[in-house]
Amino acid sequence: MDPKKADSIRIKIPVSPNDSTNAVHYEMSIGKLTQEAAETYYSLKSYIIQGLIGAPIMGLITTAIVALFTRKNNKPEAAEVA
């Protein structure tokens, strides 16, 4: 492995400039959405809103799950009776 690239390994996923258009056509072809609904759903504005709302919600869910596994048991120990 090239030492210059060792700290910058990236997964490259090809993204087509027509991804939104392809998604709209696919949704229409299977009859799931109308053209107008699909174009609204796959718009840049929709993706921005989904990201701004979805990321904090997923962060809260992740935090809650981690808190369940890492919380301490603060119950007092039973005193020994002599």
BELVEN-V516983 format. One record per helix or strand. SS is the DSSP state (h for helix, s for strand). FROM is the first residue (numbers start at 0). TO is the last residue. If there is no record, write none. Layout:
ss/from/to
SS/FROM/TO
SS/FROM/TO
//
This chain:
ss/from/to
h/18/28
h/34/40
h/43/69
//
